[in-house]
Amino acid sequence: MSFTTYAASTDRLPSPYRDEADVLSHDLTTLADLDWAGVQRLAAPWVDGVRRSPPPFWAMESLLKEYPISSPDGLALMRLAEALLRVPDVETAMALAADQLGRGDFAQTVAHAGQGSDADGDTHDVGEPHVLQRRAMAKLSDTALHLSKKMLPDVDGESSLITRLGARTVVGATVRALQLLGRQFVLGQSIDEAIKRGNADKVHAMKAGGLTQVCMSYDMLGEGARTEEDAQHYLASYQHAIAAMAKQAKPGVPVQANDGISIKLSALHPRYEDVNTGRVMAELLPRVWRLCEQAAAANVSLTMDAEEVDRLEVSLRVFDAVVARIATDLPDWSGFGLAMQAYQTRASAVVTHVIAVARQHNVKLMCRLVKGAYWDTEIKRAQEMGLPRYPVFTHKHHTDIHYLACAKAMLAASDVIYAQFATHNAGTIAALLQMAGDQRSHFELQRLHGMGEGVYRELGKSGANVGLRVYAPVGKHRDLLAYLVRRLLENGANSSFVHQLSDESVGMDKLLSSPMYIARKPALPLPSEIYGPGRLNSEGVDFAQASARQPYLDALAGCTINTVPVATTHDIEQAMVESQAAFASWRDTPVAERAAVLLRVADLMTRRMVPLCALVVKEAFKTWPDAVAEVREAVDFLRYYANEAQRVMVSHTLPLPVQGAGHGHWPHALGITGETNTLRLGAKGVWVAISPWNFPLAIFTGQVCAALVTGNTVLAKPAEQTPAIAQAAVNLFHEAGVPKSALQLLNGPGETVGAGLVGLAGVAGVVFTGSTAAAHAIAKNLAAKPGPIVPLIAETGGLNAMIVDSSALPEQVSDAVVQGAFRSAGQRCSATRILCVHEAVADTVIDMIRGATEQLRVGPPAELATDVGPLIDAQAATHIGAQIDRLKAGAKLLFAADMGPEAMPNSIAPQAYEVDSLADVKEEIFAPVLQVIRWSGSPAALMHHINALGYGLTLGIHSRIDSRAQTMAAMARVGNVYINRNTIGAVVGLQPFGGEGLSGTGPKAGGPHYLPRFCNEYTLTTNTAAAGGNVALFV
């Protein structure tokens, strides 16, 4: 049987962005017969047993108690664990260790490191070898951390040879300590080691009694694939693991009685995304099937692990296809399954879908229910994208409710589902046992290796007679500690059961309190409310939802580009006359009314988001995500400046009070007695706004609305490549109430229309975004004009560097570079142009970026799967081609993406070149072209060379050495510095955008100092004592 290729045109599930209280109302009805008092009676002895015989020092519960993630010690441990083991050079390792260990005080825990009971809580068996060994590991780990802090030199500082030799020794000890610590949470560095340890652990657990069986589910650690090479590596890793498991699996028993393996689909394909469903089904699905065939032959189970919300629909497409083929090709194998995350608002719908698919094909499945592993990521994504609601529950107890409702549905479907309930929460376990009654052979419980041992120990002692499977990570030291960090974050929150279990100040009633109630308000502000009550976040769209993206595709099909006439000299002169005539009336319109107009424009843009995005895609050749971001930024400018205008354009009595100072012991107002002094801002007059084609709506709107809301009138010249977008924006301003004479659009080339506008007498100011050369030309023309000195606000380009040291995570660097250098076809002022990567990791990082770039699709921006569209026009493509030819003459080509037959005219393949030094970088190439430099030695010296380039727009710094990153940021003569992320996508009001030097004049757009630049300042002094004296002094 062959696979069916699914077209991602419909959704299998409801929207994830629903009110969480509404989602839960049905759950509470479903769970009405759950006796929580009975749950508490069952779970209380387990909690009491754990607290009387606490877990050993190396258990997660104890680790969180000793190193809370809210403490400096905990944060230092987390950062060291995440980064230190992958740093290849000693110099950086010393700097990282000094930086992080300097934040904590590990001395306090050394005395406790050797205390505690063994995993069974049997304090009298301290002489057993495995107990002594583990205690020795724990004490060594903590002592090494403490000594490291004392002996390491200052970060990036000078030190003596003796000190440095000692530091190298201590760093080696710290590395070993972290390896020993990580060994408690990862079963083995290889599958063979993990199976050996797992078998011993199973025997030990079964000896304790009370469990019907103990099995393992092996998880091969690693990041999601960025490259095809990564995907093939993970595929081989899974195949090798299954082959090793097959050697000990029992062939004649139910598959549930053998160990299993968990696979991450994002590790098996570098573009595992809903918009790439076609590729996923054609390339990934056969890989999954090969693993299924191998697992079935070995009689072991295989579970598709949980992924992020935006991958859920495509995960179900893969799942459905595999189940359909199992029904025909492997009907006797009942080991396939899916992990489902109860913290997602759609979890119950997923459970319903999985049950329906299993019954449709008459296939028995093994499915794992977890509470969730990416909560913070999902929250941030919803906020950044401006989604309607969160796709996950914001209250922890809401997740608990949904978990139990999903569990009940799975228990009721035992004919097709062998349920696997993963939890460390004693209350949840007790509720599961109550709901299951005596049907305990139809499911098993699961815990993570290194976690929850105490609770499950007590559960076994109580004679629960239920099966247990331990989720056991397997991987190299450099991978395993990042896993530990994720577990620390998940379980280190104050509300976590694992955290509270170790805190004896949390009473039994609170620890086991009933979750069976609905909080009517989310625990966090909704994504639309994150800026506070005064400003709404702009609305976005999740293109992973077919129902959400279809209206955009329909709008594009009907989109036409209207012709905008080119302005003549007469048009320009007449526009100035009308603009000057309109100025007084618009200036005298109260600022609150002008702000209200901007808010109406924002609302109109929001309502017309779909056709506006279609127009941006069609005229500006932007991809769909870029088009949505464009409209959202325009809306953000409108709302932000509406608020800012009402803040800055009010009169202030001087002197301004110093915050928190008051008048001291004087009863009278400060300042010279007998007079009042006030300061206010007022409009300048007619502003010329010249905007670029690369952000034809956002920057155009930002310039225009800033000038308008401060009381000025505007002559707006858009880029000649994108006038229809600008005209659509102007129409919305007029519809919202801006007088037509106060805002006029004049289309045409910069050399004629732009120059003509700048040269007009009576221009009060020019706001410009474009090339540095054009900004220089405008400045010269303004300076040469007679009459008043005309201000220029210019935002130009940049030779934007990204610095990467050897402590950075290569996967994060690769993501940041691919996004920063190649998104929008590199046509952003903020794009990453230069990658400065430390020589110790350069080959690894470059290879990963190369592989990720090979996965990019250069094609028509109208297609959702396109990553890189064409350059704006043929003239730009010719100019860029000439620049690339000059670059090739002195640089080494590292890689270039495959253009493919679907690439449009004027497309440029994403590509990278290695140059010898920063001095070889001569010009900004406004395209998906990256220049790479290897560096070593002093980070400060590197920063000095970057500053010497003369540009100062954006800078990226990737380092886990916090003090180093902060020092370089302070040195940088750059407007926007980004640490451990990409260099693009500045958010209005949060990351005001603009640079210095060759990158512009300032002030920063989208920041608190922008609007005053459009204004004149006026001071009014009144002699209040002119009529005979200051009466106030005599009171």
VEXMI-950120 format. One record per residue (C-alpha): residue in three letters; x, y, z. Coordinates in steps of 0.05 Angstrom, whole numbers, plus 5000, padded with zeros to 4 digits. Example, Ala and Ser with C-alpha at 12.3 -4.5 7.8 and 13.67 -1.06 7.14 Angstrom:
<recs>
ala524649105156/ser527349795143/
</recs>
This chain:
<recs>
met500050005000/ser502550704984/phe501551315026/thr496151815010/thr498652525000/tyr494352995040/ala493053715019/ala493154175079/ser486654525060/thr482454345121/asp483454315196/arg482453675236/leu481554055301/pro477954675326/ser481755325335/pro486855315391/tyr485356035408/arg479055955450/asp477056205519/glu479955705567/ala474055755615/asp469355565558/val473654975540/leu473454715611/ser466054765624/his464754095591/asp470653785627/leu467753935696/thr461253615676/thr465052995652/leu468752955719/ala462753085763/asp463152395795/leu470452475815/asp471052455891/trp476752935907/ala476452795981/gly477752075964/val483552295920/gln486552665979/arg485852076025/leu489251625975/ala494952105959/ala496452376028/pro500351766053/trp504751795991/val506452526003/asp507752396076/gly512251816059/val516352236010/arg517252786061/arg519252306116/ser524251956071/pro526252506022/pro529252355954/pro536852335948/phe540852955933/trp541252795859/ala533752735848/met530153305813/glu526053465875/ser532353545917/leu535953925863/leu530354435860/lys530454495936/glu537954615937/tyr538155045874/pro531355395864/ile531255695794/ser529056355825/ser535656395862/pro542556605836/asp545155905850/gly539555585810/leu540356055751/ala547855955751/leu547155205751/met541955235696/arg546255675651/leu552555255663/ala548854615651/glu546054885585/ala552555135556/leu559054935589/leu559654225563/arg559254435490/val564554985494/pro570754715457/asp575955225478/val578655305548/glu578856075546/thr571456135534/ala569855575583/met573655955637/ala569956595621/leu563256245622/ala564555895687/ala567056535720/asp561056925695/gln555856435719/leu559056175783/gly560056895804/arg552456965809/gly551356415861/asp553756175929/phe554955435926/ala558355395993/gln551755326030/thr549954675995/val556554316001/ala554954106072/his548453796049/ala550953445987/gly552452796022/gln546052776062/gly539352476045/ser536751776035/asp537551315976/ala532351245922/asp528150795966/gly528451246026/asp532150706066/thr537051106107/his539850486141/asp542650216076/val547850756067/gly553250246059/glu550549975994/pro555350115936/his550250465891/val548350935948/leu555451105965/gln557151215891/arg551351685880/arg552752085943/ala560052145923/met557852415855/ala553152915887/lys558453165936/leu563753215882/ser558953605837/asp557254125889/thr564254185917/ala567054295847/leu562054845833/his563855185899/leu571355145887/ser570655375815/lys567556025837/lys573356165884/met578955995836/leu576756255769/pro579356935743/asp574857505725/val571057445660/asp575257655600/gly580157955650/glu587657915659/ser590457395706/ser597057085724/leu599556435692/ile598756065758/thr591656305765/arg590156115693/leu593155415701/gly589055325764/ala582855575729/arg583755075673/thr584054515725/val577854765760/val574054845695/gly575654115681/ala572953925749/thr566754335738/val565553995671/arg566253325704/ala561653535760/leu556253735711/gln557153075674/leu556052705738/leu550053125754/gly547153015686/arg548152265692/gln542652255744/phe537552515694/val539852185629/leu540151435628/gly546251365583/gln550551695531/ser549051115484/ile543150655476/asp547250055498/glu549250415562/ala542150635573/ile539349935564/lys544349655613/arg542750175666/gly535250125650/asn535249375662/ala538549465729/asp533650015748/lys527749575729/val530149015773/his531149495830/ala524249795821/met520749125817/lys524248895881/ala520649445918/gly513949125900/gly507149405884/leu508249485810/thr505848985758/gln511549155710/val516849675697/cys518949845626/met522850395593/ser521350885537/tyr527951115507/asp528451825481/met534451995437/leu536352705457/gly537853275410/glu535253915379/gly530353915322/ala533653815254/arg536054435219/thr539154075161/glu537953445121/glu544453175150/asp541553275220/ala535152905200/gln539052315172/his543352295235/tyr537152255280/leu533951735235/ala540151305240/ser540251415316/tyr533051175321/gln534450575277/his540550385318/ala536650445382/ile530950005358/ala536049485334/ala539249485403/met532449425438/ala530548845392/lys536148425421/gln532748395489/ala525448485471/lys520947875485/pro517647655419/gly511747275447/val508947785496/pro504248375486/val508148975460/gln506249355523/ala510748885563/asn516949095525/asp520949735525/gly519150275474/ile522150875438/ser519851585430/ile521351965366/lys520852705350/leu518452845280/ser521853525281/ala528453145288/leu526952745226/his525553315178/pro528554015177/arg522154345152/tyr516954005195/glu511754545188/asp504454565168/val505855015108/asn510554475082/thr505553905089/gly507053675018/arg514453575033/val512953265101/met508352745072/ala513052585015/glu519652585053/leu518252495127/leu512651985125/pro516851435093/arg522151535147/val516951445202/trp514250835168/arg521050505164/leu521850605239/cys514850315250/glu516549695210/gln522949605249/ala519449705316/ala513849225297/ala518948695277/ala522348785344/asn515748775382/val517149445415/ser512850065418/leu514050715381/thr511051375403/met510852025363/asp512952535415/ala509153185427/glu510953805387/glu508954535390/val501854775376/asp503355015305/arg505654315287/leu499653945315/glu495553925251/val501253655209/ser502953155264/leu495852885259/arg496452825184/val502652395193/phe499352005249/asp493051875208/ala497051625149/val501251155191/val495250865227/ala491750745160/arg497850365135/ile498649975199/ala491549715190/thr493449395123/asp500849235130/leu501949115205/pro495048935234/asp497948525291/trp502349075318/ser499149505372/gly505349905392/phe504350545353/gly502151175389/leu502051915399/ala503852355458/met498452865473/gln499353495515/ala493753665563/tyr495854385571/gln493554525500/thr486354765496/arg485254255440/ala487853645477/ser480853345487/ala479553435413/val486153085398/val484052505442/thr477352455408/his480752465339/val485751935358/ile480351475385/ala476151575322/val482051415276/ala483750795316/arg476550545312/gln475950725239/his481950275222/asn480849765278/val487849885305/lys489949845378/leu494550425398/met499050615457/cys498151355472/arg501651785523/leu498152355559/val502752885587/lys501453565616/gly506153935568/ala513254155557/tyr513354815518/trp508655265558/asp513155875560/thr514655805486/glu507255775468/ile505756385511/lys511256795478/arg509256585408/ala502056795419/gln504257465446/glu509257605391/met504357405336/gly498457785366/leu493957175367/pro486857215395/arg488256795456/tyr493356305483/pro493255595455/val494955325525/phe491755405593/thr494555975633/his492355685700/lys496055055722/his489754765754/his486154845688/thr491354385657/asp490053895713/ile482553905699/his483553795624/tyr488653245637/leu483652855678/ala478052955628/cys482652705572/ala484752115616/lys477551925628/ala476151915553/met482251485542/leu480250995596/ala473450935565/ala476650745499/ser480750165525/asp478449745466/val483050155420/ile487550555468/tyr492650285517/ala493450925558/gln499951165585/phe499151715638/ala505452115650/thr505352515715/his509252635779/asn503352945815/ala500752505871/gly493852805867/thr493452665792/ile495751945803/ala490551825857/ala485052115813/leu487151665756/leu486951055800/gln480051255826/met477351345755/ala480250685732/gly477450275789/asp479649555782/gln481249635707/arg488549765719/ser491149295667/his488649765612/phe493650305625/glu500450465655/leu503551055691/gln509751405668/arg515051845700/leu521552165677/his528151835694/gly530952205754/met524252505775/gly518452275817/glu522051675845/gly519651825915/val512251865897/tyr512551225856/arg516450885911/glu510751035959/leu505650845906/gly508850165900/lys508950075975/ser501450195977/gly500349605930/ala497649995871/asn498549405824/val499549845763/gly504749845709/leu510250375705/arg514350615646/val520351075655/tyr521551595602/ala529051535595/pro533252045556/val539351795520/gly544752255492/lys551652555494/his553653025550/arg553153635506/asp545853465491/leu543553195557/leu544553815600/ala540054245556/tyr534753715570/leu536053815645/val535054565638/arg528254445606/arg526253985664/leu528654505714/leu524455045682/glu518254595679/asn518654375750/gly522054955784/ala516155425785/asn513155565854/ser506555265831/ser509654615808/phe507753995848/val514953735845/his517454395874/gln512054435928/leu513053705947/ser520153865971/asp517754486008/glu515054256075/ser512154946089/val506854776037/gly501554406076/met498053766054/asp491454136042/lys494754615994/leu499054105960/leu493153645946/ser487854185938/ser482354055888/pro483354345819/met475954265803/tyr474054985793/ile474555475735/ala478056145740/arg474056625697/lys479957055678/pro486556825647/ala492656835693/leu496257275642/pro494057875601/leu491357645534/pro496157755475/ser492158365455/glu493058665525/ile500558575537/tyr501959325530/gly497059515584/pro490159835582/gly492260435541/arg494560075478/leu492159445443/asn497158975411/ser496058895336/glu492458275313/gly496157725276/val494457075243/asp496756355251/phe497856075181/ala498555375211/gln490855395214/ala487855245146/ser481455615164/ala485556235182/arg489756255119/gln484456105067/pro481456815068/tyr488357095051/leu489256634992/asp482256814967/ala483757554974/leu490157494933/ala486357154877/gly481957764871/cys487258294885/thr488658824833/ile494059364834/asn491060044818/thr495160534778/val497461144817/pro498961744773/val505962054774/ala505962754803/thr507963324758/thr511663954779/his505064324780/asp502063774824/ile507863854873/glu507264614877/gln499664594883/ala500164064938/met504564524979/val499665094972/glu493964654996/ser498064355052/gln500065035078/ala492865265075/ala490564665115/phe495964715168/ala492865215216/ser486264835221/trp489564165231/arg494564445280/asp488964745322/thr485064095323/pro485863845395/val491163305402/ala485962825432/glu481962875367/arg488062775323/ala489862175365/ala482861905358/val483561955282/leu489861515286/leu486161005328/arg480660985276/val485760865221/ala488660295263/asp481859985270/leu480560055195/met487159715179/thr485659155228/arg478859035196/arg481959045126/met488058635145/val486558095093/pro486158525030/leu491858965054/cys496358355062/ala494358094994/leu496358774964/val503058765000/val504458064973/lys502558254902/glu505858934895/ala511858884943/phe513158134931/lys513057995006/thr511757305034/trp505357205074/pro508657235143/asp512257865123/ala505858175096/val502158045161/ala508058325201/glu507858945156/val500559105169/arg501358955243/glu507259435249/ala503259985215/val497559875265/asp502559885323/phe505460555299/leu498460855296/arg496560645366/tyr503260795397/tyr503861495368/ala496561645386/asn498361515459/glu505061855455/ala502162495426/gln497462575484/arg503362475531/val508362945500/met503963495473/val501563765540/ser504164395573/his509064295631/thr510264785687/leu517664875699/pro521864685735/leu519663975725/pro519463595791/val524963085803/gln521562415811/gly520862245884/ala523962895908/gly517863335923/his518764045950/gly522663856012/his520664286072/trp518664886028/pro511064996024/his511465395959/ala512565185886/leu519765145863/gly522665655814/ile523366415815/thr517866725857/gly512767165823/glu512766835756/thr510366205720/asn514165835666/thr510965335619/leu513764905562/arg509664615506/leu510664285438/gly507464545375/ala507064325303/lys512464575254/gly508464615190/val508864205125/trp512963565129/val515463175069/ala515362425083/ile519561985036/ser518661235049/pro521960615020/trp519260014982/asn521859495031/phe516659695084/pro511660045039/leu505960055089/ala509260035158/ile514560575149/phe509960995105/thr504560965158/gly509561095215/gln512361715182/val505661995162/cys501961875228/ala507762155270/ala507462805231/leu499962845231/val498662695304/thr503463255324/gly499263755284/asn503363785220/thr500763695149/val504263195104/leu506463125032/ala507962375026/lys512262084971/pro512261324971/ala517260894935/glu515660884861/gln515660124863/thr509860084913/pro505160674905/ala498660274907/ile500060054978/ala501360774999/gln494961004964/ala490960475002/ala493860745067/val492361465049/asn485161265033/leu484460985103/phe487161625134/his482162035095/glu476461555113/ala478261615186/gly477762375185/val484362675162/pro482863245114/lys485163095043/ser489163725040/ala492763545105/leu495362895076/gln496962855002/leu500362304963/leu505362494908/asn507961894870/gly514161864827/pro521661764823/gly526062034878/glu530362404829/thr524462834806/val518562804853/gly522762694916/ala527763234898/gly522163704879/leu518763624946/val525163714985/gly526764344946/leu520064684959/ala520065324997/gly516165265061/val518064545078/ala518464505154/gly521863825158/val523563195120/val522962485146/phe526561975103/thr528061235102/gly532660965048/ser539860925027/thr545461295061/ala547361624995/ala540261884985/ala540162155057/his546762525044/ala543762824981/ile537463065018/ala541663365074/lys545863745023/asn539764014987/leu536564235052/ala542964575076/ala543564945010/lys536465235013/pro535565945036/gly530966085094/pro529765695158/ile534265105175/val530064495158/pro530863875203/leu531963185172/ile530162535205/ala533761985167/glu533961235178/thr538760905129/gly542360245121/gly547359845160/leu553259365157/asn549958975213/ala554358465247/met552757855289/ile558057635339/val558056905358/asp562756635412/ser563955895426/ser558955875484/ala553056005437/leu548255455418/pro549455295344/glu542155145331/gln540055825358/val545456165318/ser543355815255/asp536056015264/ala537956735279/val542556795219/val537856475169/gln532256925193/gly536457545200/ala540457495135/phe535557165087/arg528457315109/ser525057845065/ala530457665013/gly535258055056/gln531658705039/arg531458985110/cys535659555138/ser536559125200/ala538558485164/thr544858115187/arg550258275136/ile556558015172/leu557357395215/cys563357415261/val563956705288/his569256465337/glu574356015303/ala573255455354/val566155345329/ala566355655261/asp566255015220/thr560454735260/val556355365256/ile557755495183/asp555954775165/met549354835202/ile547555495169/arg549455195102/gly544854605113/ala539155035138/thr539855505078/glu539454915031/gln532554785059/leu529955475041/arg525055524983/val526256104935/gly519756204899/pro513356604889/pro511556984952/ala504256824940/glu505556104960/leu505555965034/ala511455495030/thr516056035000/asp521456285046/val525056775000/gly521657174946/pro524857604891/leu528258274897/ile523758864886/asp525358974812/ala530258854755/gln534259474770/ala535559224841/ala537358534815/thr542358824766/his545559254820/ile546058674869/gly548958234815/ala554558734804/gln555958774879/ile556258014883/asp561257994825/arg565758484862/leu565058064926/lys566957424890/ala573457734868/gly576257754939/ala572057264979/lys570856514983/leu563956254967/leu561555835026/phe554655634999/ala548755854958/ala541755584961/asp538655224902/met534155714864/gly529655174835/pro525055234775/glu519655604814/ala524056204829/met521256854801/pro525157344757/asn529757804797/ser530857274850/ile537557214885/ala539456564919/pro541256624993/gln548756564996/ala554756675040/tyr562056865029/glu568056825076/val572557445079/asp579057525115/ser577358125159/leu572258665172/ala576459135132/asp574658725070/val567158885079/lys566359485034/glu558959605023/glu551959415044/ile549058884997/phe541458965003/ala539958234987/pro540457545018/val548057565019/leu552057425082/gln559457555094/val562857115145/ile569057255187/arg572656795235/trp575157135298/ser579256965360/gly582457345416/ser579357945449/pro571858065441/ala573258805457/ala578058855398/leu572858555352/met567659055376/his572559615362/his573259385289/ile565659345281/asn564960055307/ala570260275257/leu565660085199/gly561960725212/tyr554960435209/gly550960355272/leu544060045261/thr543559345290/leu548258855323/gly547158135345/ile551057805401/his550557055414/ser553856855479/arg552056505544/ile557056945580/asp552357475605/ser557657975627/arg561357915561/ala554958045522/gln553258645564/thr560258925559/met560258875483/ala553259175480/ala555659765521/met561659855474/ala557459825411/arg556060475375/val549660165349/gly542460355356/asn539359665367/val543259095400/tyr540158405404/ile542957865450/asn541657135433/arg536457265379/asn536157525307/thr537158255287/ile530558385253/gly523358525274/ala523859115322/val517259185360/val514159875365/gly514460145435/leu518959585460/gln524959625414/pro525160335385/phe528760295319/gly534260725290/gly541760795288/glu547461285286/gly553361475242/leu552261245170/ser545760905193/gly541761525208/thr540462145249/gly535561895301/pro531061955339/lys528661245341/ala522161075307/gly517160745353/gly520361045414/pro518761585466/his523462105435/tyr520862075364/leu514762545363/pro518263155394/arg522763175333/phe516663365291/cys515263955336/asn517664645357/glu518564785431/tyr515265395462/thr516565705530/leu511766195562/thr513866615621/thr508667035659/asn510467545711/thr504967405762/ala507467965808/ala506668515757/ala500368785791/gly503968935855/gly507168325885/asn506967575896/val501167445942/ala503066715950/leu509166905991/phe504867246044/val500166656054/
</recs>
